[in-house]
């Protein structure tokens, strides 16, 4: 399964912040793009393991905003 990842440079951190918008709260960071992408892959994997274990959330759905 593939997930879109948003990567943004953070000047205060002096590195990259990676976020997976389809998985609420799933974020990571790294000093390089490569490191941030590796870290977000690990974060996504961990997120999905928790979701599978808890059966509490469909990871592909986003809550509706009002």
Secondary structure as UniProt FT lines:
FT   STRAND          6..10
FT   TURN            11..14
FT   STRAND          15..19
FT   TURN            21..22
FT   TURN            24..25
FT   STRAND          27..30
FT   HELIX           33..54
FT   TURN            59..60
//
